[in-house]
Amino acid sequence: MSSNPDPMATTAPEDAVGILQSGITSILDAINHLIPAWSATTANLDVTAQSMNQLAIATAQSVDATANNVATITNLPQPSINVAVNPRTIPLPNEFKGTKDKASYFLRACNQYFVQAEVLSDGVKIATALALMSGDRASKWAENQLKLIQDEKEGALTTWASFQTAFKDHFSDRTLQETTAIKI
């Protein structure tokens, strides 16, 4: 009966640490090669880093336990792995040029962008939307709104909800029913 001897059982403690470090380095290299393909959120990457830390600690404990059969390894450092990834780039919505038939699409694209980019601040949402407005009609409206906000005038759009309402009122293509309802 042939048995495969445990390579760690005959490994000197210094070599065991080297093997551990080599294994961790290989894992990190593999992660670094996979990172560009990942479209994970920062939270998912934090979980991955925690799992990698747990794996490294478990491996270190295993090396420590195996090394006790040969010699005692003391003061084995607890590995710490930091995974740093550039956040994925989320493209901004297309510019809005003031055409009524594109108004609903523009707001929908902005809302999708804010969700994906995790934008929570109403001020940032409003500033982003205003910055994406071009063309005579849209840029004039954006400039007026920006001036109201900067001068802290009454009627300034300070919430994303109020911005969307004012935007729709100014740019949306009203149906016959909506126009009739407004006149009544």
Secondary structure, DSSP 8 states (H G I E B T S, - for coil): ------TTTTS-HHHHHHHHHHHHHHHHHHHHHHGGG----HHHHHHHHHHHHHHHHHHHHHHHHHHTTT----S--------------------B-S-GGGHHHHHHHHHHHHHHTT---HHHHHHHHHHTB-SHHHHHHHHHHHHHHHTT-TT---SHHHHHHHHHHHHS---HHHHHHHH-
